[in-house]
Amino acid sequence: MRTCPFWTSLLLCCSSVTAGELDLSGNVDIQWRGFAHNATFPEQHNAATSVSLEPELYFDLDKGYENIVFTPFYRYDQYDDKRSHGDIRELYWQKVYDQFQLRAGISKVYWGVTESIHLVDIINQTDQVENVDGEDKLGQPMIFYSTEQDWGLLDVFVLPGFRTRTFAGIKGRPRFPFAINGDAAIYESADREHHVDYALRLFKYLGDWEVGLSYFKGTGREPESYRPVSFDSGGNPTEFAPYYAQIDQLGVTVQALINAWTWKLEAISRRSSVQRFNALAAGFEYTLVGIQDSNTDLGIVIEYLYDQRDTPISNPTLPVPATFQNDLTTAFRFAFNDIQSSEILIGLITDLDNHAVASFIEASRRLGSSFKAELELRTFNNTRPGQPLDSFRNDDFIQLSLAWYF
Amino acid sequence: MTDKSLSTSLLALALIFGAVQTHAATAEEKGLTIAIEADRRDTGFVDQTADLTMELRNKQGDTSTRYIHIKTLEVTGDGDKSLSIFEQPADVSGTAFLSFSHAKKPDEQWLYLPALKRVKRINSNNKSGPFMGSEFAYEDLASQEIEKYTYKYIKDEIVNGVDSFVIERAPTYEHSGYTRQLIWLNKAEYRPEKIEFYDRKNSLLKTLSYSGYQQYLNQFWRPDKMTMANHQTEKSTVLTWKNYAFKTGLDERDFSQNALKRAR
């Protein structure tokens, strides 16, 4: 391990090169968002810039069989003081034994196969201020035991401590039509955020098939409803807090590779004291390799999304309805397989009941050897009052970002 | 490495056939016999680790470099397992690629994406696609099992001053980008000196040249450098191998799903 001042090590010593047992890598990202329409709420702006930093320190204690990982994260946002936030994405110790491996600390885990939504993935809370796609996650304290046997891969989690979802502030965009104070969270459990949750997952490859079965018991990551916590002089609510219920959730993932087809299924069944529902996402990705005699691969993604929670929002204190209760995702993924690893994903999620359409473009390309440029575009069309997506009706945006990786 | 019983019985069959028939072995038999001998000589390394630098060069001469650490486990009776861990470019650092080669069924491949902590199973129909934007296709870097090709001995020829067998081999697996390959095998050491790849239209697509061979453990020949030149695009990729190590003590657990997720 080198002993040099932090900034010297950041800039000179260790940039992604193993320095004895210590490895430092990470990225700095500058991001700009511009909105196509005037803001719905007077506090919001039509463009915003933000910067994020995510270094990763990796200490190898035994040739990869024992290590400590530390990944702090911080974002500064020009306007939204809630989007300006820090998190410990990872800070854990891990050791590999003969028949199992053990991890203790703060970490991230992903479960799932589908592209448009991630129903089964439940260990980590969503860092919702990062992006509306729900793919950014907060670090979760855990003790994680994993064993790989002939009968499959078994993961067992003890999850002490709950992370509350992040919500945009009143200057944030896009945001819900009412102000949400994530820090004022209300819990069903008397242990509040100290409730200890449990999860396990059994996963098995069967030739070209894979099957995952998971069970979670504890504090639901998704707020079940929102409850008023502040009122104006007339008694009208001015601020709401998320309500986190105790849940049981069973999850199933199935994936099958059949020639150029990758068939996917994710399904959950969730039960709390006030509701019980099922949801699923199912579809395929069909890949055309080397279209038109080029190096470009084209993936065609079709996924059907179903969720039993389909009551409209009449009152935020009632259980939150699903955004994708009967929807169809259609997307095209172009992987150019060039030196710059250029990729474009373009698609639509169409509501089959009321024809609301959310569209997206995600494009990325490496610049030189240590920069990456990304473009993201999201639009929300044909929404109607009462639908979850309606609060984003004026929030079509383009996002440009440039990241430096070290 | 390979299905020994099948290889041996094929060899025995070839020999019996040769003995019963009074004429010399056919070109196909001779090609197969040479391939089996080359495979035999490379059997027994148990496991291997190496650091790979991949330099991509376009028509204008601009270059881009990748660093990859590769671990390989020899599997008796089937294809090898390998785990490739990307170190550069920095934006893909920590990305890992796990591959189980098979002699008779399609290879199994997984990609681990560290930013999302997600493992993606890769459809095996991508064999002909470029690996990391390079001139190497996935199938060029996969472990070369005897059963993956049919063989035909063409002639003897001196290439780069080395007396070589020239063998034509045609892929037996689906989704290959090639109709056939011509391989120049060093007659003394049964190691490849050069391979020509012919595309689906049977036009010369690429030439792979091996150089800087060194022998390890008094048996295994490994090149320090492999140059793939694409004749149709005029792009090229140079692989430079360093820090070869063998019999390092790796086992199945170093090529498992959890090993993929913790790869560094």
Chai-1 contact restraints between the chains, C-beta under 6 A:
chainA,res_idxA,chainB,res_idxB,connection_type,confidence,min_distance_angstrom,max_distance_angstrom,comment,restraint_id
A,S16,B,A90,contact,1.0,0.0,6.0,A-B,restraint_1
A,S25,B,S93,contact,1.0,0.0,6.0,A-B,restraint_2
A,G64,B,R264,contact,1.0,0.0,6.0,A-B,restraint_3
A,Q101,B,N258,contact,1.0,0.0,6.0,A-B,restraint_4
A,K108,B,K117,contact,1.0,0.0,6.0,A-B,restraint_5
A,Y110,B,L116,contact,1.0,0.0,6.0,A-B,restraint_6
A,Y110,B,K117,contact,1.0,0.0,6.0,A-B,restraint_7
A,Y110,B,R118,contact,1.0,0.0,6.0,A-B,restraint_8
A,S146,B,N258,contact,1.0,0.0,6.0,A-B,restraint_9
A,E148,B,S256,contact,1.0,0.0,6.0,A-B,restraint_10
A,E148,B,N258,contact,1.0,0.0,6.0,A-B,restraint_11
A,L153,B,Q257,contact,1.0,0.0,6.0,A-B,restraint_12
A,L257,B,N123,contact,1.0,0.0,6.0,A-B,restraint_13
A,A260,B,N125,contact,1.0,0.0,6.0,A-B,restraint_14
A,T262,B,N123,contact,1.0,0.0,6.0,A-B,restraint_15
A,T287,B,N123,contact,1.0,0.0,6.0,A-B,restraint_16
A,V289,B,N125,contact,1.0,0.0,6.0,A-B,restraint_17
A,V289,B,N126,contact,1.0,0.0,6.0,A-B,restraint_18
A,V289,B,G129,contact,1.0,0.0,6.0,A-B,restraint_19
A,N295,B,P130,contact,1.0,0.0,6.0,A-B,restraint_20
A,N337,B,G129,contact,1.0,0.0,6.0,A-B,restraint_21
A,N337,B,P130,contact,1.0,0.0,6.0,A-B,restraint_22
A,N337,B,G133,contact,1.0,0.0,6.0,A-B,restraint_23
A,D338,B,G133,contact,1.0,0.0,6.0,A-B,restraint_24
A,I339,B,L56,contact,1.0,0.0,6.0,A-B,restraint_25
A,I339,B,S64,contact,1.0,0.0,6.0,A-B,restraint_26
A,I339,B,G133,contact,1.0,0.0,6.0,A-B,restraint_27
A,S369,B,P89,contact,1.0,0.0,6.0,A-B,restraint_28
A,S370,B,A90,contact,1.0,0.0,6.0,A-B,restraint_29
A,K372,B,D91,contact,1.0,0.0,6.0,A-B,restraint_30
A,Y405,B,A90,contact,1.0,0.0,6.0,A-B,restraint_31
A,Y405,B,D91,contact,1.0,0.0,6.0,A-B,restraint_32
